[in-house]
Protein backbone atom coordinates (compact mmCIF):
# COMPACT_ATOMS: atom_id res chain seq x y z
CA UNK A 1 0.00 0.00 0.00
CA UNK A 2 1.36 3.38 -0.98
CA UNK A 3 1.16 6.16 1.56
CA UNK A 4 0.82 9.65 0.15
CA UNK A 5 1.76 12.58 2.32
CA UNK A 6 -0.64 15.43 2.05
CA UNK A 7 0.95 18.83 2.76
CA UNK A 8 -0.66 20.51 5.73
CA UNK A 9 -1.84 24.06 5.39
CA UNK A 10 -0.68 26.59 7.91
CA UNK A 11 -3.22 27.57 10.49
CA UNK A 12 -4.59 31.07 10.33
CA UNK A 13 -2.68 32.01 13.49
CA UNK A 14 0.67 31.19 11.89
CA UNK A 15 0.13 32.79 8.50
CA UNK A 16 2.52 35.65 7.89
CA UNK A 17 0.92 39.07 8.08
CA UNK A 18 1.34 40.76 4.71
CA UNK A 19 -0.56 44.00 4.23
CA UNK A 20 -1.96 44.35 0.70
CA UNK A 21 -0.21 46.74 -1.62
CA UNK A 22 -3.32 48.84 -2.31
CA UNK A 23 -4.04 49.38 1.37
CA UNK A 24 -5.71 52.70 2.25
CA UNK A 25 -3.93 55.31 4.30
CA UNK A 26 -2.99 54.25 7.79
CA UNK A 27 -4.96 56.87 9.65
CA UNK A 28 -8.00 56.63 7.40
CA UNK A 29 -8.63 52.95 8.20
CA UNK A 30 -9.72 53.59 11.80
CA UNK A 31 -13.16 54.12 13.20
CA UNK A 32 -13.93 57.23 15.29
CA UNK A 33 -13.81 55.28 18.55
CA UNK A 34 -10.07 54.69 18.04
CA UNK A 35 -9.19 58.34 18.37
CA UNK A 36 -5.91 57.91 20.23
CA UNK A 37 -4.42 55.38 17.83
CA UNK A 38 -5.76 57.29 14.87
CA UNK A 39 -4.06 60.48 16.05
CA UNK A 40 -0.74 58.73 16.65
CA UNK A 41 -0.67 57.05 13.27
CA UNK A 42 -1.45 60.29 11.53
CA UNK A 43 1.81 61.55 12.99
CA UNK A 44 3.54 58.50 11.55
CA UNK A 45 1.98 59.09 8.15
CA UNK A 46 3.03 62.74 8.24
CA UNK A 47 6.67 61.72 8.66
CA UNK A 48 6.45 59.44 5.60
CA UNK A 49 7.83 56.42 7.48
CA UNK A 50 7.55 52.82 6.31
CA UNK A 51 6.01 50.04 8.39
CA UNK A 52 2.78 51.89 9.19
CA UNK A 53 0.43 48.93 8.48
CA UNK A 54 2.50 46.65 10.73
CA UNK A 55 2.52 49.21 13.51
CA UNK A 56 -1.24 49.67 13.10
CA UNK A 57 -1.86 45.93 13.45
CA UNK A 58 0.50 45.71 16.42
CA UNK A 59 -1.12 48.56 18.35
CA UNK A 60 -4.52 46.96 17.86
CA UNK A 61 -3.10 43.66 19.08
CA UNK A 62 -1.83 45.41 22.23
CA UNK A 63 -5.20 47.07 22.65
CA UNK A 64 -6.99 43.73 22.43
CA UNK A 65 -4.68 42.52 25.19
CA UNK A 66 -6.13 45.27 27.41
CA UNK A 67 -3.07 47.53 27.44
CA UNK A 68 -3.70 50.99 28.82
CA UNK A 69 -3.57 54.10 26.57
CA UNK A 70 -0.37 55.21 28.33
CA UNK A 71 1.24 51.86 27.48
CA UNK A 72 0.08 52.10 23.88
CA UNK A 73 1.52 55.60 23.65
CA UNK A 74 4.84 54.28 24.96
CA UNK A 75 4.89 51.62 22.25
CA UNK A 76 4.06 54.14 19.55
CA UNK A 77 6.64 56.71 20.68
CA UNK A 78 9.41 54.12 20.84
CA UNK A 79 8.57 52.59 17.47
CA UNK A 80 8.21 55.95 15.75
CA UNK A 81 11.66 56.98 17.02
CA UNK A 82 13.09 53.65 15.84
CA UNK A 83 11.48 53.85 12.39
CA UNK A 84 12.74 57.42 11.99
CA UNK A 85 16.22 56.21 12.84
CA UNK A 86 15.99 53.38 10.29
CA UNK A 87 14.93 55.86 7.62
CA UNK A 88 18.00 57.98 8.38
CA UNK A 89 20.15 54.86 7.92
CA UNK A 90 18.65 54.29 4.49
CA UNK A 91 16.42 51.35 5.38
CA UNK A 92 13.28 51.00 3.28
CA UNK A 93 11.46 48.05 4.87
CA UNK A 94 11.20 46.17 8.14
CA UNK A 95 12.50 42.90 6.70
CA UNK A 96 15.92 44.53 6.21
CA UNK A 97 16.46 45.14 9.96
CA UNK A 98 19.66 43.65 11.39
CA UNK A 99 21.16 43.33 14.86
CA UNK A 100 23.59 46.05 13.90
CA UNK A 101 20.64 48.41 13.46
CA UNK A 102 19.57 47.69 17.04
CA UNK A 103 23.09 48.22 18.38
CA UNK A 104 23.54 51.51 16.58
CA UNK A 105 20.06 52.63 17.67
CA UNK A 106 20.95 52.05 21.32
CA UNK A 107 24.21 53.95 20.89
CA UNK A 108 22.38 56.87 19.30
CA UNK A 109 19.96 56.98 22.23
CA UNK A 110 22.83 56.94 24.72
CA UNK A 111 24.76 59.58 22.80
CA UNK A 112 21.62 61.72 22.81
CA UNK A 113 21.72 61.86 26.60
CA UNK A 114 18.87 59.44 27.30
CA UNK A 115 18.87 57.91 30.75
CA UNK A 116 19.74 54.21 31.06
CA UNK A 117 16.21 53.47 32.30
CA UNK A 118 14.72 55.17 29.22
CA UNK A 119 17.02 53.31 26.82
CA UNK A 120 16.32 50.00 28.57
CA UNK A 121 12.56 50.54 28.42
CA UNK A 122 12.66 51.47 24.73
CA UNK A 123 14.75 48.42 23.98
CA UNK A 124 12.27 46.18 25.79
CA UNK A 125 9.31 47.64 23.88
CA UNK A 126 11.22 47.35 20.62
CA UNK A 127 12.01 43.67 21.20
CA UNK A 128 8.33 43.01 21.89
CA UNK A 129 7.42 44.52 18.51
CA UNK A 130 10.16 42.61 16.70
CA UNK A 131 9.03 39.36 18.35
CA UNK A 132 5.55 40.06 17.00
CA UNK A 133 6.98 40.50 13.50
CA UNK A 134 9.15 37.37 13.76
CA UNK A 135 6.06 35.29 14.61
CA UNK A 136 4.50 36.59 11.39
CA UNK A 137 7.62 35.88 9.33
CA UNK A 138 8.17 39.55 8.54
CA UNK A 139 11.53 39.90 10.30
CA UNK A 140 14.20 37.14 10.32
CA UNK A 141 14.54 35.31 13.66
CA UNK A 142 18.27 36.13 13.79
CA UNK A 143 17.36 39.63 14.96
CA UNK A 144 16.22 38.23 18.33
CA UNK A 145 19.27 36.05 18.94
CA UNK A 146 21.56 37.13 21.80
CA UNK A 147 19.36 40.02 22.85
CA UNK A 148 21.07 43.20 23.84
CA UNK A 149 20.76 44.43 27.39
CA UNK A 150 21.29 47.85 28.93
CA UNK A 151 22.60 47.79 32.47
CA UNK A 152 20.45 50.03 34.63
CA UNK A 153 21.85 51.33 37.94
CA UNK A 154 19.78 50.19 40.90
CA UNK A 155 18.93 53.31 42.83
CA UNK A 156 17.96 53.21 46.47
CA UNK A 157 14.23 53.66 47.11
CA UNK A 158 13.17 57.19 47.94
CA UNK A 159 11.73 56.50 51.37
CA UNK A 160 11.37 59.50 53.65
CA UNK A 161 13.30 59.71 56.89
CA UNK A 162 11.00 59.14 59.91
CA UNK A 163 11.88 62.55 61.34
CA UNK A 164 11.05 64.16 57.98
CA UNK A 165 7.68 62.41 58.00
CA UNK A 166 6.89 63.87 61.43
CA UNK A 167 7.91 67.37 60.33
CA UNK A 168 5.80 67.09 57.18
CA UNK A 169 2.67 65.96 59.02
CA UNK A 170 3.14 68.72 61.59
CA UNK A 171 2.57 71.47 58.99
CA UNK A 172 -0.50 69.87 57.32
CA UNK A 173 -3.52 71.29 59.11
CA UNK A 174 -6.04 71.34 56.25
CA UNK A 175 -8.44 68.43 56.82
CA UNK A 176 -8.64 67.16 53.24
CA UNK A 177 -4.91 67.36 52.59
CA UNK A 178 -4.00 65.68 55.87
CA UNK A 179 -6.35 62.78 55.13
CA UNK A 180 -4.99 62.43 51.61
CA UNK A 181 -1.32 62.44 52.64
CA UNK A 182 -1.88 60.06 55.56
CA UNK A 183 -3.79 57.58 53.39
CA UNK A 184 -0.96 57.58 50.83
CA UNK A 185 1.61 57.20 53.59
CA UNK A 186 -0.12 54.38 55.47
CA UNK A 187 -1.62 52.35 52.61
CA UNK A 188 1.07 52.62 49.92
CA UNK A 189 -1.59 53.39 47.33
CA UNK A 190 -0.56 55.02 44.08
CA UNK A 191 -1.70 58.61 43.81
CA UNK A 192 -3.76 57.78 40.72
CA UNK A 193 -5.52 54.97 42.57
CA UNK A 194 -6.45 57.23 45.48
CA UNK A 195 -7.68 60.07 43.28
CA UNK A 196 -9.89 57.56 41.43
CA UNK A 197 -11.36 56.20 44.69
CA UNK A 198 -15.11 56.68 45.18
CA UNK A 199 -16.93 56.92 48.47
CA UNK A 200 -18.51 53.54 47.74
CA UNK A 201 -15.00 52.00 47.83
CA UNK A 202 -14.33 53.20 51.40
CA UNK A 203 -15.32 51.17 54.46
CA UNK A 204 -14.28 53.02 57.61
CA UNK A 205 -15.82 50.42 59.89
CA UNK A 206 -13.62 47.70 58.39
CA UNK A 207 -10.78 50.24 57.97
CA UNK A 208 -10.16 49.45 54.34
CA UNK A 209 -10.36 50.87 50.81
CA UNK A 210 -11.27 48.64 47.88
CA UNK A 211 -9.13 49.16 44.79
CA UNK A 212 -11.30 47.63 42.08
CA UNK A 213 -8.63 47.94 39.40
CA UNK A 214 -5.00 48.82 40.05
CA UNK A 215 -3.66 51.72 38.04
CA UNK A 216 -0.85 49.72 36.42
CA UNK A 217 -1.53 46.00 36.80
CA UNK A 218 -5.34 46.21 36.51
CA UNK A 219 -5.57 43.74 39.40
CA UNK A 220 -7.85 44.60 42.31
CA UNK A 221 -6.72 44.55 45.92
CA UNK A 222 -7.60 45.87 49.38
CA UNK A 223 -5.74 48.74 51.08
CA UNK A 224 -5.97 48.75 54.88
CA UNK A 225 -6.11 51.92 56.95
CA UNK A 226 -3.99 52.50 60.04
CA UNK A 227 -5.55 54.13 63.07
CA UNK A 228 -4.25 57.63 62.36
CA UNK A 229 -5.14 57.42 58.64
CA UNK A 230 -8.63 56.14 59.45
CA UNK A 231 -9.18 58.94 61.98
CA UNK A 232 -8.03 61.63 59.54
CA UNK A 233 -10.17 60.14 56.78
CA UNK A 234 -13.22 60.01 59.05
CA UNK A 235 -12.81 63.71 59.84
CA UNK A 236 -12.68 64.51 56.12
CA UNK A 237 -15.73 62.33 55.37
CA UNK A 238 -17.74 64.27 57.96
CA UNK A 239 -16.85 67.55 56.27
CA UNK A 240 -16.97 66.62 52.60
CA UNK A 241 -19.90 67.20 50.26
CA UNK A 242 -21.96 63.95 50.29
CA UNK A 243 -23.17 64.68 46.77
CA UNK A 244 -19.65 64.19 45.38
CA UNK A 245 -18.90 60.72 44.06
CA UNK A 246 -15.11 60.81 44.44
CA UNK A 247 -13.52 60.56 47.87
CA UNK A 248 -11.31 63.58 47.15
CA UNK A 249 -12.40 66.43 44.90
CA UNK A 250 -11.32 69.98 44.12
CA UNK A 251 -13.09 73.31 44.41
CA UNK A 252 -15.93 73.34 41.93
CA UNK A 253 -14.74 70.08 40.40
CA UNK A 254 -15.98 66.51 40.57
CA UNK A 255 -12.45 65.16 40.95
CA UNK A 256 -9.03 66.24 42.17
CA UNK A 257 -6.17 66.33 39.67
CA UNK A 258 -2.63 65.06 40.15
CA UNK A 259 -1.08 68.45 39.38
CA UNK A 260 -3.07 70.14 42.13
CA UNK A 261 -2.04 67.50 44.69
CA UNK A 262 1.59 67.67 43.62
CA UNK A 263 1.62 71.45 44.04
CA UNK A 264 0.05 71.22 47.51
CA UNK A 265 2.58 68.56 48.51
CA UNK A 266 5.46 70.77 47.32
CA UNK A 267 4.01 73.65 49.34
CA UNK A 268 3.95 71.55 52.51
CA UNK A 269 7.51 70.40 51.92
CA UNK A 270 8.54 74.04 51.65
CA UNK A 271 6.78 74.91 54.91
CA UNK A 272 8.44 71.98 56.66
CA UNK A 273 11.89 72.95 55.36
CA UNK A 274 12.19 69.73 53.32
CA UNK A 275 12.00 71.12 49.78
CA UNK A 276 15.73 70.58 49.20
CA UNK A 277 15.48 66.81 49.78
CA UNK A 278 13.69 66.08 46.52
CA UNK A 279 10.75 64.16 47.95
CA UNK A 280 7.81 63.41 45.65
CA UNK A 281 4.32 62.03 46.16
CA UNK A 282 5.55 58.61 45.09
CA UNK A 283 8.04 58.67 47.96
CA UNK A 284 5.08 58.15 50.30
CA UNK A 285 4.50 54.75 48.68
CA UNK A 286 8.19 53.85 49.12
CA UNK A 287 8.04 55.05 52.72
CA UNK A 288 5.04 52.84 53.49
CA UNK A 289 6.77 49.80 51.96
CA UNK A 290 10.03 50.45 53.81
CA UNK A 291 8.34 50.95 57.18
CA UNK A 292 6.26 47.78 56.82
CA UNK A 293 9.32 45.76 55.83
CA UNK A 294 11.33 47.05 58.79
CA UNK A 295 8.40 46.31 61.09
CA UNK A 296 8.75 42.63 60.18
CA UNK A 297 6.21 42.15 57.37
CA UNK A 298 7.12 39.34 54.99
CA UNK A 299 7.91 40.31 51.40
CA UNK A 300 5.18 38.03 50.05
CA UNK A 301 2.55 39.85 52.09
CA UNK A 302 4.01 43.26 51.25
CA UNK A 303 3.88 42.38 47.56
CA UNK A 304 0.15 41.74 47.77
CA UNK A 305 -0.52 44.95 49.69
CA UNK A 306 1.37 47.06 47.16
CA UNK A 307 -0.15 45.29 44.17
CA UNK A 308 3.15 44.31 42.55
CA UNK A 309 3.24 41.61 39.92
CA UNK A 310 6.59 40.25 41.10
CA UNK A 311 8.35 40.07 44.42
CA UNK A 312 11.48 41.48 42.77
CA UNK A 313 9.65 44.77 42.29
CA UNK A 314 8.78 44.76 46.00
CA UNK A 315 12.43 44.20 46.90
CA UNK A 316 13.37 47.28 44.87
CA UNK A 317 10.66 49.31 46.59
CA UNK A 318 11.73 48.72 50.18
CA UNK A 319 15.03 48.49 52.00
CA UNK A 320 15.93 47.50 55.52
CA UNK A 321 17.22 50.39 57.60
CA UNK A 322 20.62 50.31 59.30
CA UNK A 323 19.01 49.74 62.70
CA UNK A 324 16.98 46.80 61.41
CA UNK A 325 20.03 45.20 59.79
CA UNK A 326 22.01 45.71 62.99
CA UNK A 327 19.31 44.14 65.16
CA UNK A 328 18.89 41.20 62.75
CA UNK A 329 22.64 40.61 62.68
CA UNK A 330 23.03 40.44 66.46
CA UNK A 331 19.89 38.34 66.81
CA UNK A 332 21.26 35.86 64.28
CA UNK A 333 24.72 35.87 65.83
CA UNK A 334 23.24 35.13 69.26
CA UNK A 335 21.68 31.99 67.80
CA UNK A 336 24.94 31.03 66.07
CA UNK A 337 26.99 31.51 69.22
CA UNK A 338 24.62 29.32 71.16
CA UNK A 339 25.17 26.55 68.61
CA UNK A 340 21.47 26.36 67.76
CA UNK A 341 21.80 26.83 64.01
CA UNK A 342 21.98 23.09 63.35
CA UNK A 343 19.92 22.02 66.32
CA UNK A 344 22.78 21.83 68.85
CA UNK A 345 22.19 23.54 72.16
CA UNK A 346 25.77 23.92 73.36
CA UNK A 347 28.87 25.69 72.12
CA UNK A 348 31.12 23.87 69.67
CA UNK A 349 33.78 22.14 71.80
CA UNK A 350 36.66 23.27 69.58
CA UNK A 351 35.81 26.96 69.89
CA UNK A 352 37.44 28.89 72.77
CA UNK A 353 35.16 30.69 75.19
CA UNK A 354 34.27 34.29 74.40
CA UNK A 355 36.45 36.63 76.51
CA UNK A 356 34.92 39.14 78.83
CA UNK A 357 34.38 42.72 77.64
CA UNK A 358 37.34 43.99 79.68
CA UNK A 359 39.64 41.45 78.05
CA UNK A 360 38.44 42.53 74.58
CA UNK A 361 39.05 46.20 75.33
CA UNK A 362 42.55 45.66 76.70
CA UNK A 363 44.45 47.63 79.32
CA UNK A 364 44.48 50.88 77.33
CA UNK A 365 40.72 51.37 77.28
N, C-alpha and C positions, 0 to 999 in steps of 0.2 A: 504494500500500500504506500502510495506516495503522499507525503505530507507537504502541503504548500503553506508557506508562511505569508500571512496577510499583513501588510504594513499597517501599524496602528497610527491613527490620526492623533495629533496632539490635542489635549483637552483645551477648552477655551481659556482656562486660567493660565496656561503655559504658552499660549500663542504670543509671538512678539507683537508689541504695540507699534504699529506703523501708521502715523497719521496720513490721510490721503493728501495727494498733491494739490488738489483744488479746494483745500479746506478754507472756510471763511476766516475773516480776521479773528485774532485771538479774543479780543475784548467783545466783539459783537456776538459771540456764540454763547453768552451767558444770559440768564434770565434776571429780571430786576431784583429778585430776592438774594442774589449773590453779589451785592454791591461792593463789599470789601475786595473780594477776589477780582471782580471786574475792574475796579479802580487800579489795583496793583498791576494787572496785566496790560492795562492801557499804558502805564509807564514803561513796561517792557517793550511794547509795540512802538512807542515813541522813540526809543533808543535804537530801533532797527536791529535787535539782537536775534540770533537764531535760537532754536530750541523752545520757542513759545508754546507749541502744542503739547510737548512733553511736560513742561512746567505746569501747564493748565491741568493736564490729567493728574499730575502728582499732587497738586494742591487740593483737588477734589478728593483724591484718595485719602489725604490727611484729614480732610473735613469729614469724610465718612467714618473715619476712625475716632471722631469726637474730639479732635484737637481744638484748642481754644483759638480765637482770632489773633491773640498776641503770639501764639506759637506759629500760626500760619504766616503772620507778618515776618517773624524771624526767619522762617524758611525762605520766603520770597526775597527778603533783603539780602540774605547770604547768596542765594542762587543768582540774583541779578548782578551782584558784585562779581561773582565768579564768571558769569557769561560775558560781562563787559571785559573782564581781564582776558578771557579766551579770544575775544574779538580783537583786542590789541595785539595779541600774539599771532594773529593771522589765521586762527582756526575758523572753519566755516560750518562745522557740524559736530554734534556730540559724539559720534562714533569715532572721531579722531583724537579724543582725549587720551593722554598718556599719564603715567605716574610722574613724569617730569613736569607736566603742567601743574599737578597738585603741589609738588615741591616748590616750584617757582612761585605759585600763588601764595603759599604760606610765607615764603621769604618776603614777598611784596607787602603782605599784611604786616609783618614784623618791622620791615623797613619804614612803613608808614606810621609807625608809632602805636599800633594797636596793642592793647594789653594782652598778656598771655591767656587770660581767661576768655577774652573775646575771640582770639585766634583759635583756641581750642574748641569753643562752642561752634564757630563757623565750620571748622573742619568736621566736627561730628555731624552737623546738619548736612554738609556736603556729601559725606560718606553715605548717609541715609538715602539721599537722592540718587547717588550713583548705584547703590545696591538695588534700588527700585528699577533703574534702567538695565542693570545686568540681568535681573530676573526676566526682563522682556527682550533680552538679546539685542539691545540697542548699543550698549557699551561692552567692550570685551572684558571678561572676568579678571584679566591680568591687572586691571586698574586697582582692584581691591586686595591684591596680594601684598603682604607685608605692609599693613596700614601704618601710615605716619602718625606719630603722636607728638603732642606739644606738652612739655612738662610745665605744669602750673604750680607756682609756689603755694604752699598750704599756709594761709594766714591764720593767726589766732582768732577765735571768735570774739566779737565785739561786745562782750558782756560788760555791764556797768559795775563799777566798784560799789560795794554795799554802802559806803559812806556817801558816795555820789547819789545813790538812790534815795537815801534819807534826805539829803539836801534838796533834791528835785521835788520830792513829795511835799516838803515843807513850804514851798512857794506856790503850790497849786491849791488855791482856795475856791475856785469856781467849781460848782457842784458837778456840772456835766463833764468838764475836762478831767477832774479828779477821778471820776468813775471810769472814764475812758482809758486813762493812763494806767490805773490800777488793774483793770481787766486785762489789758495787754500784758502788763508786767506779771500777773499771777497765773494767767491761763496759757501764755505763749501763742495766742492766736495771731494770725497775720492781720495786718491793719485792714486789708481788703475784706477779709472774712468778718471782722467786727463791724465795719461800716455797712456791710450787707445784712447784718443780723436784724431780724424783725422781733417785735415784742412777743410774738407767738413762739419764738424760739427760746425764750428766757423762762426758766423755772427757778425762782428765788427760793422756793420752799425746798427743792431738791438741790439747790446751789449748783446749777449747771446751765450751760448754754448749748443748744443743739446746733451743730454745723451740718446742715443738710448736704452741702456739697463743698468740699475744700476748694480753695481758690486755684491751686495748682494741680493737685492729683485728682480732683473731682470725686474724692472718697469722703463720705460722711464720717463724723466722729463726734464725741461729746467733750466739751471743755468744762472743767470743774472750777468753781469759784472758791477762793480762800475766804476766810472770815472778813478780812478788811475790804477785799474787793466786793464781796456780797453786800456789806454794809454801805459802801459808797454807792453801789449800783442801786440799792433800795432807796437811798435818799434821792437819787436822780429820777427814779421811776415815780416817786411821789410828787415830783415837781414838773415832770415833762407833760407835754400835751397828749392826752390819751387818744386824740384823733389821729396822731401820726402813726404810720405803720412801722417805720424804722425805729430801732432802739435809740440811735443817735441821729440828730438832724440839725440843720443849720437854721439861721434866722430867715424866715420866709421861704424855706426850701423843705422839700420832702425828705431829702437825704443830706448827709454831710460828706463833703469831698475830701480826698486825700491831701490836696494842696492846703486846704484850710487847717487840717489837723497838723500837718507838718510845720506850718508857720506858727501855730500856737505852741507846739512842742519846742521849736527853736526859741520862742520868746521866753518860755519857762527855763530853758537851759541858760539863757542870758541872765535872767533874774537870779538864778542859783549860782552864777559864776562858773558854769560848766561849758560855756559855748566853745572854748578852745580845745576841748577834748574830742570833738568830732563825733559825738553820739548822734544816732539817728533813731527813728521810730522802730526800725527793725532790731536795734540793739535790745529793746525790751524783750523780744522773743528769745534772743540769745541769753539774756540775763535770766529769764525764767528757766530755760533749759539747764544752764550752769548751776543755778541754785538747787534745782531738784536733784541733779546728779550728785552734787556735793552733800546733799541731805541724805543720800543713800539709795535713791531710786534706781532700779535696774534699767539698763539701756533699753531692753525690750519693751518695758512699760513706758519709758520716756518716748520711745519711737511712736507708739500708738497715740500718746497724748498730743504730740506735735504734728501727727499726720504725715510722717515721712514714709516714703516708699521703701527705703532701705535703712538698715541700722548704721551703715557707713555714713550716711548723711547726718544721722543723729550724733555720731562721734565727732564730726566736724563742727557741729553746732555747740557742743558743750565741752568744757575742760574742767578737770579737777583743779582746785586751787592749791596753793603751796601748803596751806595748813592741812587740807584733807590728805594730800600725798604724805605729809610728814606723819600724821596720825596713823594712816594706813601702814606706813613703813614700820613704825615702832610696834604697832599691834601685831603685824606679821612676824617681826623679829622676836617678839616675846614668845610666840608659838614655836618658832624655830629653836630658840634657846632652851625651851623646855623639852625639846625632843619629841614634840607631838605631831610633827608634820607627817611622819609615816606610821603614826599610831603608837609610838613609844612614849612612855610617860616619865623617862628619866634621862638625864644628860648622857651624851655619848661618852663611854668610858675613856676614850683616847684623848678627849679634849680637856685641857687644863681648866681649873675653875676660874671664873671671872674675877679679876682683882677688885678690891674695894675702890671707891671713888678717890680716896686719898692717894692710893698707890698709882692710879692712872694719872693723877695730876702731877705727882712728883714733888720733890722738896722745894722747888722754886715757885710754887703756886702761891 
